[in-house]
Amino acid sequence: MQLDFRNINTLWSSIIVETLSRLGLNTAVVCPGSRSTPLTLAFATHPNIETIPILDERSAAFFALGIAKRSHIPVALICTSGTAGANFYPAVVEAKESQVPLLIFTADRPPELRNCHAGQTIDQVKLYGNYCNWYTELSLPSLEIKLLSYLRQTMITAWDHSLIPYQGVVHLNCPFREPLAPIFTPEIETLFSKINFDNFFDNIYAGDKKGLGKYDLFDYLNQWLSKPKGIIIAGVINSNNPYLYCKQIFGLSTLLNYPVLAEALSPFRNYAQGFPNLINTYDILLRNNKVADNLVPDVVIQIGEFPTSKQLRGWLEDSQVQHFIIDQRSDNLNPLHSNTHYIRADIHDLDIKFDEKYLPKKKDLFYLNQWKKVNKIINQNIKANFEKTEELLEAKLPFILSKTLPYKTFIFIANSMPVRYAEFFWMPNKRQFIPYFNRGANGIEGTLSTALGVAYKAKSSVLVTGDLALLHDTNGWLIRQHFQGHLTIILVNNNGGGIFEMLPISQEESFFESYFATPQNIDFSKICATYNVEHILIKNWTQLEQLLNPLPSTGIRVLELQTDRKRDAFWLQNNLAKLSILKKE
C-alpha cells in the first residue's frame, strides 16, 4: 500500500493512485504545473505505475492515446488548471470517436478562487462536453472517512466508465487548496487513530465488461443464407485480438459464401493465409461500371465502421440494399442512412459455429466467384504496374510496405492521403501486421505523438505520414528523451496537402497553393537535427526496402521520400480506372 500522510492533499491524491493501481492502471502521462502537484507526486512515486513527464499537453494527450490504443487499458493523463486541459481536447475527441480508454485528471482551483480572476483559472466543469463517457468533479480533499471512501469508490466508477459499455474518456476535475507541495501538516496525525487503512483497499472490485457472448445469430443466418448475393465489409476497427477478429469473419464468410471486402485499416488484409474470399481491390474494382453493376448485392453485413472508400460508399448508396451492422456501440455507424438493422454485439464474442443440419443448404457460388475472379485480375494489374515503376510515386509506398515490413510490425497510418493510398494498394499478405490509426475524427493533429505512444515499449513500429501532418506535431519529438522502443517515420514529403489536389478546388490556381496546399518549404534534415533524430533521404525503392527489414530495435528515425504532389495526383487520377480494366475488355 502506497499512501502519503504528509497532508490532506497528499493523502487524497495517493488514495486516487493506489485505487487505480489496484484496478489495473500501469501508465500515467503527466504535464508540468503547480495546481496538479499533489497528483503528480502521487503518480510519480507509486512503484507500480510508470509515470512519464511530457511538456506539451497536446502531444502528451496523443501519446497517452497511442499507449491506450495499443494496450486497451486506460492511461491516466494529468495536467494543471487553466488552459492546460484545453490542449487535451483534440485527443479527447479522437479517443471518444475511436473508443480509446483515457482517465483525465485536470487539477483546478477551489470554488472560492473561481469567477474572481484568480490566475490560471477557467471554467473546467464539463470541459469536454459530450466527448466523455463520464464526467465528475471531485470533492475538495478531506480527512473524513466517508469522503475518503467516496473517493475510492469514485475511482472505481471512473475506471468502469472508461471501459463499460465501451471504451472512452472519463474526465475528473480535481480542486485543491493550498498547500500543494508535500508539506507536513499536524491535523493529519489524528487520522491514524480513526481509520484502519490496512483494510481500506480490500476487495476493490471493477465491474465486468459483459459482452453479448453467445449472441443468437440463427435467425439472421437463415435470412442471409436465403440470399446468395451478399457481401461482408470488414471495416475500420482497432481490435484487441486481430487473430480472433479475422477468424470470426473467416467463419462467417465461409458459412455464407460471401466475399469479404477488407478495409486496409482492419487486420484482415494482413491475415490472408488460407482464405480465398478476401477482396482488397473493391475501390478500384467498382470504378469499372460494368463490373460494379453486375456485383450489386442483396445484403450487406458491415463489421465496425464504414471504410474510407468513397467509391464503395457511392456504389452502396445507389444500390440501397439491405444493411446489417455488427458492432456493440449504440452509435449510428451507417453514413449511407440506408435501412439498417443493428446487431449490438462484439464480433470477437459471437458464436459463429452452428450445426449446419439446421440451416438451409447454400451451394450457389457464382456471385462469390465473380468477386474473386475480378479481384485476382486487378491485383495482377497492380503488381505488373508497380513492378515496372521505378520513380518515387506515393502510390507505390503501401505496395512496398505490405510485402517488405517484418512479421507482425505495428504500423501507424496517418490521415489524408496515406490512408487513402493504403486503401487502394495495401496488398494481401501473411505477415500479420497490426495497423493503427486515428480515424475517429480523421484529423492530422497528434499523428507523431500517437505513433510514439503506440511504439512505446512495444515492437519496432512504423509511421507513414505526410509532411503537413508531421509538421503539425513536431513537439511530439520532445518525448524522445523518455521514449523506449523504436519508431521509423516514413515521411512522404510532397511539400503540401496532397489530398487537396484530388478536389475541384485544385483548379483555382490563384489561391489554391496558399490557402489549401499550403507548402511549407521545410528542410526536414534540419528539424531532425534539432531534435537529435536520425534522418535519411530515400533515393530509390531498393534503399527503402533494405532500411525496413530488419527494423532497428531502439531510437527514432525519419526516412524521407520526396515526391511531386501534382505528379502523384495526376498518376492516381489517370490509373485507378485503368487498373480496373479486365483482360477481355
C-alpha positions as CSV (number, residue, x, y, z in Angstrom):
1,M,0.0,0.0,0.0
2,Q,1.4,3.4,-1.1
3,L,-0.2,6.2,0.9
4,D,1.3,9.6,1.7
5,F,0.3,11.0,5.1
6,R,2.0,14.4,4.9
7,N,-1.1,16.4,4.4
8,I,-4.7,16.3,3.2
9,N,-3.8,16.7,-0.5
10,T,-1.0,14.1,-0.5
11,L,-3.3,11.5,1.2
12,W,-6.2,12.3,-1.1
13,S,-4.1,12.0,-4.2
14,S,-2.3,8.8,-3.0
15,I,-5.7,7.2,-2.4
16,I,-6.7,8.0,-6.0
17,V,-3.5,6.5,-7.3
18,E,-3.4,3.4,-5.1
19,T,-7.0,2.6,-6.0
20,L,-6.3,2.9,-9.7
21,S,-3.2,0.8,-9.4
22,R,-5.2,-2.0,-7.8
23,L,-7.7,-1.7,-10.6
24,G,-5.0,-2.3,-13.2
25,L,-3.6,1.2,-14.2
26,N,0.0,0.9,-15.0
27,T,0.8,4.1,-17.0
28,A,0.3,7.8,-16.4
29,V,1.3,10.8,-18.5
30,V,1.9,14.0,-16.6
31,C,2.3,17.6,-17.8
32,P,4.1,20.1,-15.6
33,G,2.2,22.6,-13.5
34,S,1.6,23.8,-9.9
35,R,-2.0,23.1,-9.1
36,S,-1.6,19.4,-10.1
37,T,1.4,18.9,-7.7
38,P,-0.3,16.5,-5.3
39,L,-1.5,14.3,-8.2
40,T,1.9,14.5,-10.0
41,L,3.8,13.3,-6.9
42,A,1.3,10.6,-6.1
43,F,1.6,9.1,-9.6
44,A,5.4,9.7,-9.9
45,T,6.2,7.9,-6.6
46,H,3.9,4.9,-7.0
47,P,6.1,1.8,-7.5
48,N,3.6,0.0,-9.8
49,I,2.7,2.9,-12.2
50,E,5.1,4.2,-14.8
51,T,4.8,7.9,-14.9
52,I,6.0,9.8,-18.0
53,P,6.5,13.6,-17.9
54,I,5.8,15.4,-21.2
55,L,5.9,19.2,-21.6
56,D,3.3,19.9,-24.3
57,E,-0.2,19.0,-23.3
58,R,-1.5,18.2,-26.8
59,S,1.4,15.9,-27.5
60,A,1.1,14.3,-24.1
61,A,-2.6,13.6,-24.7
62,F,-1.9,11.9,-28.1
63,F,1.0,10.0,-26.6
64,A,-1.3,8.6,-23.9
65,L,-3.9,7.9,-26.6
66,G,-1.3,5.8,-28.5
67,I,-0.4,3.7,-25.5
68,A,-4.1,3.1,-24.6
69,K,-4.9,2.4,-28.3
70,R,-2.4,-0.4,-28.3
71,S,-3.0,-1.8,-24.8
72,H,-6.7,-1.3,-24.5
73,I,-6.0,-0.5,-20.8
74,P,-6.9,3.1,-19.5
75,V,-4.0,5.5,-19.3
76,A,-4.1,8.4,-16.8
77,L,-3.4,11.9,-18.1
78,I,-2.7,14.7,-15.6
79,C,-2.4,18.5,-16.0
80,T,-2.7,21.7,-14.1
81,S,-5.5,24.2,-14.0
82,G,-6.4,26.7,-16.7
83,T,-5.9,26.2,-20.5
84,A,-3.7,23.2,-19.9
85,G,-6.7,20.9,-20.1
86,A,-8.0,22.6,-23.2
87,N,-4.9,21.3,-25.0
88,F,-6.1,17.8,-24.4
89,Y,-9.3,18.4,-26.4
90,P,-8.2,17.1,-29.8
91,A,-7.1,13.8,-28.3
92,V,-10.2,13.6,-26.2
93,V,-12.3,13.9,-29.4
94,E,-10.3,11.2,-31.1
95,A,-10.4,8.9,-28.1
96,K,-14.2,9.2,-27.9
97,E,-14.7,8.6,-31.6
98,S,-12.3,5.7,-31.8
99,Q,-13.2,4.2,-28.4
100,V,-9.8,4.5,-26.6
101,P,-9.8,4.5,-22.7
102,L,-8.3,7.6,-21.1
103,L,-8.7,8.8,-17.5
104,I,-8.1,12.6,-17.5
105,F,-7.3,14.5,-14.3
106,T,-7.5,18.2,-14.6
107,A,-6.4,20.0,-11.4
108,D,-8.5,23.1,-10.5
109,R,-8.7,26.0,-8.2
110,P,-11.1,25.6,-5.2
111,P,-14.6,27.1,-5.6
112,E,-13.7,30.3,-3.8
113,L,-11.0,31.1,-6.3
114,R,-13.2,30.7,-9.4
115,N,-15.0,33.5,-11.2
116,C,-12.8,36.1,-9.5
117,H,-10.0,36.5,-12.0
118,A,-7.6,34.3,-9.9
119,G,-4.6,33.4,-12.1
120,Q,-4.7,30.3,-14.4
121,T,-8.4,29.7,-13.8
122,I,-11.0,28.9,-16.5
123,D,-14.3,27.1,-16.3
124,Q,-13.3,23.4,-16.4
125,V,-16.7,21.9,-15.5
126,K,-17.6,19.5,-18.3
127,L,-14.8,21.0,-20.3
128,Y,-15.0,18.2,-22.9
129,G,-18.8,18.3,-23.3
130,N,-20.3,15.2,-24.8
131,Y,-17.0,13.6,-25.7
132,C,-16.7,11.8,-22.3
133,N,-18.2,8.5,-21.3
134,W,-18.5,10.1,-17.8
135,Y,-17.6,13.3,-16.0
136,T,-17.4,14.3,-12.4
137,E,-15.9,17.0,-10.2
138,L,-14.3,15.5,-7.1
139,S,-15.0,16.9,-3.7
140,L,-12.3,19.1,-2.1
141,P,-9.8,16.9,-0.3
142,S,-11.0,15.9,3.2
143,L,-9.9,13.6,6.0
144,E,-13.4,12.4,6.8
145,I,-13.6,8.7,6.4
146,K,-16.9,9.0,4.4
147,L,-15.3,11.2,1.9
148,L,-12.1,9.1,1.6
149,S,-14.4,6.1,1.0
150,Y,-16.3,8.2,-1.6
151,L,-13.1,9.0,-3.3
152,R,-12.1,5.3,-3.5
153,Q,-15.5,4.3,-4.9
154,T,-15.5,7.2,-7.4
155,M,-12.2,6.0,-8.8
156,I,-13.7,2.5,-9.3
157,T,-16.7,4.1,-11.0
158,A,-14.4,6.2,-13.2
159,W,-12.4,3.1,-14.2
160,D,-15.6,1.2,-15.1
161,H,-16.9,4.1,-17.2
162,S,-13.7,4.2,-19.2
163,L,-14.3,0.6,-20.3
164,I,-18.0,-0.2,-20.0
165,P,-20.2,-0.4,-22.1
166,Y,-17.4,0.6,-24.5
167,Q,-14.1,2.2,-24.1
168,G,-13.7,6.0,-23.9
169,V,-12.8,9.1,-21.9
170,V,-13.5,9.8,-18.3
171,H,-12.8,13.4,-17.0
172,L,-12.3,14.1,-13.4
173,N,-11.9,17.7,-12.4
174,C,-9.9,17.9,-9.2
175,P,-9.9,21.0,-7.0
176,F,-7.1,21.6,-4.5
177,R,-6.5,24.2,-1.8
178,E,-3.0,25.0,-0.6
179,P,-0.6,23.6,0.4
180,L,0.1,21.9,-3.0
181,A,3.6,20.8,-2.0
182,P,4.1,17.8,0.3
183,I,4.4,19.9,3.4
184,F,3.6,18.1,6.7
185,T,0.5,19.5,8.4
186,P,-0.3,18.5,12.0
187,E,-4.1,17.8,11.5
188,I,-3.4,14.6,9.7
189,E,-1.9,13.0,12.8
190,T,-5.4,12.4,14.2
191,L,-6.3,10.3,11.2
192,F,-4.1,7.3,12.2
193,S,-6.3,6.6,15.3
194,K,-9.6,6.8,13.4
195,I,-9.1,4.7,10.2
196,N,-7.7,1.2,9.7
197,F,-6.1,1.7,6.4
198,D,-4.9,-2.0,6.4
199,N,-8.5,-2.9,5.3
200,F,-9.3,0.2,3.3
201,F,-8.5,-1.2,-0.1
202,D,-9.7,-4.8,0.5
203,N,-12.0,-6.3,-2.1
204,I,-11.7,-3.5,-4.7
205,Y,-13.9,-4.6,-7.5
206,A,-14.2,-3.3,-11.0
207,G,-17.3,-4.1,-13.0
208,D,-17.2,-6.9,-15.5
209,K,-17.2,-5.9,-19.2
210,K,-20.1,-8.1,-20.2
211,G,-20.1,-8.8,-23.9
212,L,-23.2,-10.3,-25.5
213,G,-21.3,-13.6,-25.9
214,K,-23.3,-16.3,-27.4
215,Y,-25.4,-13.9,-29.4
216,D,-28.2,-15.7,-31.2
217,L,-27.4,-15.3,-34.9
218,F,-29.6,-18.2,-36.0
219,D,-32.4,-16.1,-37.4
220,Y,-30.0,-13.7,-39.2
221,L,-28.2,-16.6,-40.7
222,N,-31.4,-18.0,-42.2
223,Q,-32.1,-14.6,-43.7
224,W,-28.6,-14.3,-45.2
225,L,-28.4,-17.8,-46.4
226,S,-31.5,-17.3,-48.4
227,K,-29.7,-14.5,-50.3
228,P,-26.7,-15.8,-52.3
229,K,-25.6,-12.3,-53.4
230,G,-24.2,-10.8,-50.2
231,I,-21.0,-9.1,-49.1
232,I,-19.2,-8.7,-45.7
233,I,-17.4,-5.4,-45.1
234,A,-14.5,-5.7,-42.7
235,G,-14.5,-2.0,-41.7
236,V,-12.2,0.2,-39.6
237,I,-11.6,-1.4,-36.2
238,N,-8.9,-1.2,-33.5
239,S,-9.1,-4.9,-32.5
240,N,-7.5,-6.1,-29.3
241,N,-7.3,-9.6,-30.8
242,P,-6.7,-9.3,-34.5
243,Y,-6.3,-13.1,-35.0
244,L,-9.7,-13.8,-33.4
245,Y,-11.2,-10.9,-35.3
246,C,-10.1,-12.4,-38.6
247,K,-11.0,-15.9,-37.6
248,Q,-14.6,-14.8,-36.8
249,I,-15.0,-13.2,-40.1
250,F,-13.4,-16.1,-41.9
251,G,-16.0,-18.3,-40.3
252,L,-19.0,-16.1,-41.2
253,S,-17.8,-15.7,-44.8
254,T,-17.2,-19.5,-45.2
255,L,-20.6,-20.3,-43.8
256,L,-22.4,-17.8,-46.1
257,N,-20.1,-17.9,-49.1
258,Y,-19.9,-14.2,-49.1
259,P,-16.8,-12.2,-50.1
260,V,-15.1,-10.1,-47.5
261,L,-14.3,-6.5,-48.6
262,A,-11.5,-5.7,-46.2
263,E,-10.6,-2.1,-45.3
264,A,-6.8,-1.5,-45.3
265,L,-7.1,-0.4,-41.6
266,S,-8.7,-3.7,-40.5
267,P,-6.2,-6.5,-39.7
268,F,-7.8,-8.6,-42.4
269,R,-5.5,-7.9,-45.3
270,N,-2.5,-9.0,-43.2
271,Y,-4.0,-12.4,-42.2
272,A,-4.7,-13.6,-45.8
273,Q,-3.2,-17.1,-45.4
274,G,-5.5,-19.8,-46.5
275,F,-8.5,-17.6,-47.0
276,P,-9.6,-17.2,-50.6
277,N,-12.7,-14.9,-50.0
278,L,-10.7,-11.8,-49.3
279,I,-11.4,-8.8,-51.7
280,N,-8.9,-6.0,-51.3
281,T,-9.4,-4.2,-54.6
282,Y,-13.0,-3.2,-54.2
283,D,-12.4,0.6,-54.6
284,I,-10.6,0.1,-57.9
285,L,-12.9,-2.7,-59.0
286,L,-16.0,-0.6,-58.6
287,R,-14.6,2.0,-61.0
288,N,-15.4,-0.5,-63.7
289,N,-19.1,0.4,-64.2
290,K,-20.0,-2.9,-66.0
291,V,-18.4,-5.0,-63.2
292,A,-20.0,-2.8,-60.5
293,D,-23.5,-3.2,-61.9
294,N,-23.1,-7.0,-62.1
295,L,-22.0,-7.2,-58.5
296,V,-24.7,-5.3,-56.7
297,P,-25.6,-7.4,-53.6
298,D,-28.9,-8.2,-52.0
299,V,-27.5,-7.9,-48.5
300,V,-24.5,-6.1,-46.8
301,I,-23.0,-7.2,-43.4
302,Q,-20.8,-4.5,-42.0
303,I,-18.3,-5.2,-39.2
304,G,-17.2,-2.0,-37.4
305,E,-17.1,1.4,-39.0
306,F,-17.6,2.0,-42.7
307,P,-14.4,2.0,-44.8
308,T,-12.6,5.1,-46.1
309,S,-13.6,4.4,-49.7
310,K,-15.9,6.9,-51.3
311,Q,-16.3,4.6,-54.3
312,L,-17.8,1.9,-52.1
313,R,-20.0,4.4,-50.4
314,G,-21.4,5.8,-53.6
315,W,-22.0,2.3,-55.0
316,L,-24.0,1.2,-52.0
317,E,-25.9,4.5,-51.8
318,D,-27.1,3.9,-55.4
319,S,-28.0,0.3,-54.6
320,Q,-29.9,0.8,-51.3
321,V,-29.5,-2.8,-50.3
322,Q,-30.5,-4.4,-47.0
323,H,-27.8,-3.4,-44.5
324,F,-26.8,-5.2,-41.2
325,I,-24.1,-3.8,-38.9
326,I,-22.4,-5.8,-36.2
327,D,-21.0,-3.6,-33.5
328,Q,-21.5,-3.3,-29.8
329,R,-21.9,0.5,-29.7
330,S,-25.2,2.3,-29.7
331,D,-23.8,4.8,-32.3
332,N,-25.2,5.2,-35.8
333,L,-22.4,3.7,-37.9
334,N,-24.1,3.9,-41.3
335,P,-23.2,7.2,-43.1
336,L,-25.4,6.0,-46.0
337,H,-28.5,6.3,-43.9
338,S,-30.0,3.2,-45.6
339,N,-32.4,0.9,-43.9
340,T,-30.1,-0.6,-41.3
341,H,-30.5,-3.4,-38.8
342,Y,-28.0,-3.3,-35.9
343,I,-26.7,-6.4,-34.2
344,R,-25.4,-4.8,-31.0
345,A,-22.6,-7.3,-30.4
346,D,-18.8,-7.5,-30.5
347,I,-17.6,-9.6,-33.4
348,H,-15.0,-11.2,-31.1
349,D,-17.8,-12.6,-28.9
350,L,-20.1,-14.0,-31.4
351,D,-20.7,-17.7,-31.7
352,I,-20.2,-18.4,-35.4
353,K,-20.3,-22.2,-35.1
354,F,-23.7,-23.7,-36.0
355,D,-24.9,-27.2,-36.7
356,E,-25.4,-26.9,-40.4
357,K,-28.2,-29.6,-40.4
358,Y,-30.5,-26.8,-39.0
359,L,-29.5,-24.4,-41.7
360,P,-30.7,-24.3,-45.4
361,K,-28.1,-25.5,-47.8
362,K,-26.3,-22.9,-49.8
363,K,-24.4,-24.1,-52.9
364,D,-24.6,-21.1,-55.2
365,L,-21.0,-19.8,-55.5
366,F,-21.4,-17.9,-58.8
367,Y,-21.6,-14.5,-57.1
368,L,-18.6,-15.1,-54.8
369,N,-16.6,-16.5,-57.7
370,Q,-17.3,-13.3,-59.7
371,W,-15.8,-11.2,-57.0
372,K,-12.7,-13.4,-56.6
373,K,-12.1,-13.6,-60.3
374,V,-12.1,-9.8,-60.8
375,N,-10.1,-9.2,-57.6
376,K,-7.4,-11.6,-58.8
377,I,-7.1,-9.8,-62.2
378,I,-6.9,-6.3,-60.6
379,N,-4.2,-7.5,-58.2
380,Q,-2.3,-8.7,-61.1
381,N,-2.7,-5.3,-62.8
382,I,-1.4,-3.5,-59.7
383,K,1.5,-5.8,-59.3
384,A,2.5,-5.5,-63.0
385,N,2.2,-1.7,-62.9
386,F,4.3,-1.2,-59.7
387,E,7.0,-3.7,-60.6
388,K,7.9,-1.7,-63.6
389,T,7.6,1.7,-61.8
390,E,11.0,2.9,-60.6
391,E,10.1,6.5,-59.7
392,L,9.2,7.5,-56.2
393,L,5.4,7.6,-56.5
394,E,3.5,7.8,-53.3
395,A,1.0,5.3,-54.7
396,K,3.7,2.6,-54.6
397,L,4.6,3.0,-51.0
398,P,1.8,0.8,-49.5
399,F,2.6,-1.8,-52.1
400,I,6.2,-1.9,-51.0
401,L,5.4,-1.9,-47.3
402,S,2.9,-4.7,-47.4
403,K,5.5,-7.0,-48.9
404,T,8.6,-5.8,-47.1
405,L,8.0,-5.0,-43.4
406,P,9.0,-7.6,-40.8
407,Y,6.5,-10.0,-39.4
408,K,3.9,-8.5,-37.0
409,T,5.2,-4.9,-37.4
410,F,3.0,-2.3,-35.8
411,I,2.2,0.3,-38.5
412,F,0.5,3.6,-37.9
413,I,-1.0,5.2,-41.0
414,A,-1.7,8.9,-41.0
415,N,-4.9,10.5,-42.3
416,S,-5.3,12.4,-45.6
417,M,-3.5,10.7,-48.5
418,P,-1.6,7.9,-46.6
419,V,-4.7,6.2,-45.5
420,R,-6.3,6.5,-49.0
421,Y,-3.2,5.1,-50.8
422,A,-3.3,2.2,-48.3
423,E,-7.0,1.6,-49.2
424,F,-6.1,1.3,-52.8
425,F,-2.7,-0.5,-52.7
426,W,-2.1,-2.3,-49.4
427,M,-1.8,-5.9,-50.7
428,P,-3.0,-9.1,-49.0
429,N,-0.2,-10.8,-47.1
430,K,0.6,-13.3,-44.4
431,R,2.7,-11.1,-42.2
432,Q,0.1,-10.3,-39.5
433,F,0.9,-6.5,-39.4
434,I,-1.1,-4.6,-36.8
435,P,-2.5,-1.4,-38.3
436,Y,-3.1,1.7,-36.1
437,F,-4.7,5.0,-37.0
438,N,-6.7,8.0,-35.8
439,R,-9.8,7.5,-37.8
440,G,-12.2,8.5,-35.1
441,A,-12.2,12.2,-36.1
442,N,-9.8,11.8,-39.0
443,G,-7.6,14.8,-38.0
444,I,-3.9,15.3,-38.7
445,E,-3.1,16.7,-35.3
446,G,-1.2,14.4,-32.9
447,T,-0.1,12.0,-35.6
448,L,3.6,11.7,-34.4
449,S,2.7,11.6,-30.7
450,T,0.1,8.9,-31.1
451,A,2.5,6.8,-33.2
452,L,5.2,7.2,-30.5
453,G,2.6,6.1,-27.9
454,V,1.8,3.0,-30.0
455,A,5.5,2.2,-30.3
456,Y,6.4,2.9,-26.7
457,K,7.9,-0.3,-25.1
458,A,6.4,-2.3,-28.0
459,K,7.6,-4.0,-31.2
460,S,9.6,-1.9,-33.6
461,S,7.0,0.2,-35.3
462,V,6.5,2.3,-38.4
463,L,4.6,5.6,-39.0
464,V,3.6,6.6,-42.6
465,T,2.8,10.3,-42.7
466,G,2.8,13.3,-45.0
467,D,4.8,16.4,-44.4
468,L,2.0,18.6,-43.1
469,A,0.8,16.0,-40.5
470,L,4.3,15.7,-39.2
471,L,4.9,19.4,-39.0
472,H,1.6,19.7,-37.2
473,D,3.1,17.7,-34.3
474,T,6.8,18.3,-34.2
475,N,6.6,18.9,-30.4
476,G,5.9,15.1,-30.3
477,W,9.7,14.7,-30.6
478,L,10.1,16.3,-27.2
479,I,9.0,12.8,-25.9
480,R,12.3,11.4,-27.3
481,Q,14.2,11.6,-24.0
482,H,11.7,9.3,-22.3
483,F,10.9,7.2,-25.4
484,Q,11.7,3.4,-25.2
485,G,11.4,1.3,-28.2
486,H,11.8,2.1,-31.9
487,L,9.8,4.2,-34.4
488,T,10.7,4.5,-38.1
489,I,8.9,7.5,-39.6
490,I,8.3,7.2,-43.3
491,L,7.8,10.8,-44.4
492,V,6.2,11.4,-47.8
493,N,7.3,15.0,-48.4
494,N,5.3,16.4,-51.3
495,N,5.5,19.9,-49.9
496,G,1.9,20.4,-49.2
497,G,-1.5,18.9,-48.7
498,G,-1.7,16.2,-51.4
499,I,-5.4,15.4,-50.6
500,F,-6.5,18.8,-51.9
501,E,-5.1,18.0,-55.3
502,M,-7.9,15.5,-55.6
503,L,-10.6,18.1,-55.1
504,P,-12.2,20.5,-57.6
505,I,-10.7,23.4,-55.6
506,S,-7.3,22.5,-57.1
507,Q,-8.3,24.1,-60.3
508,E,-8.5,27.5,-58.7
509,E,-4.8,28.3,-59.3
510,S,-4.9,31.9,-58.0
511,F,-5.3,30.9,-54.3
512,F,-5.0,27.1,-54.2
513,E,-1.3,26.9,-53.2
514,S,-1.5,29.5,-50.5
515,Y,-4.8,28.5,-48.9
516,F,-5.2,24.8,-49.5
517,A,-2.0,23.1,-50.4
518,T,0.0,25.3,-48.0
519,P,3.5,24.3,-48.9
520,Q,5.9,25.0,-46.0
521,N,9.3,24.5,-47.9
522,I,10.9,22.9,-44.8
523,D,14.3,21.2,-44.7
524,F,13.4,18.1,-42.6
525,S,17.0,17.2,-42.1
526,K,17.5,20.3,-40.1
527,I,14.4,19.8,-38.0
528,C,15.5,16.2,-37.2
529,A,19.0,17.5,-36.3
530,T,17.3,20.0,-33.8
531,Y,15.6,17.1,-32.0
532,N,18.6,14.7,-32.4
533,V,16.6,12.4,-34.6
534,E,18.2,10.4,-37.4
535,H,17.3,11.5,-40.9
536,I,17.9,9.6,-44.2
537,L,16.8,10.8,-47.6
538,I,15.5,7.9,-49.7
539,K,16.8,7.8,-53.2
540,N,15.1,4.6,-54.5
541,W,12.8,1.8,-53.5
542,T,15.7,-0.7,-53.1
543,Q,17.3,1.6,-50.4
544,L,13.9,1.9,-48.6
545,E,13.4,-1.9,-48.6
546,Q,16.8,-2.5,-47.2
547,L,16.2,0.0,-44.4
548,L,12.8,-1.5,-43.5
549,N,13.7,-5.1,-42.9
550,P,15.1,-5.6,-40.4
551,L,14.0,-2.6,-38.4
552,P,16.2,-1.1,-35.6
553,S,15.3,-2.0,-32.0
554,T,15.8,1.4,-30.4
555,G,15.5,5.1,-31.3
556,I,13.6,7.3,-33.7
557,R,14.5,7.9,-37.3
558,V,13.0,9.6,-40.4
559,L,13.1,8.1,-43.8
560,E,12.1,10.9,-46.2
561,L,10.7,10.3,-49.6
562,Q,10.5,13.5,-51.7
563,T,7.7,13.2,-54.2
564,D,5.9,15.5,-56.6
565,R,2.4,16.3,-55.3
566,K,0.9,17.2,-58.7
567,R,2.5,14.3,-60.4
568,D,1.2,11.9,-57.8
569,A,-2.3,13.3,-58.1
570,F,-2.2,13.1,-61.9
571,W,-0.9,9.5,-61.7
572,L,-3.7,8.5,-59.4
573,Q,-6.5,10.1,-61.4
574,N,-5.2,8.5,-64.6
575,N,-4.5,5.0,-63.3
576,L,-7.2,3.9,-60.9
577,A,-9.8,3.4,-63.6
578,K,-7.2,1.8,-65.9
579,L,-6.3,-0.7,-63.2
580,S,-9.9,-1.9,-63.1
581,I,-9.9,-2.9,-66.8
582,L,-10.2,-6.7,-67.2
583,K,-8.2,-8.5,-69.8
584,K,-11.1,-9.2,-72.1
585,E,-12.3,-5.6,-72.2
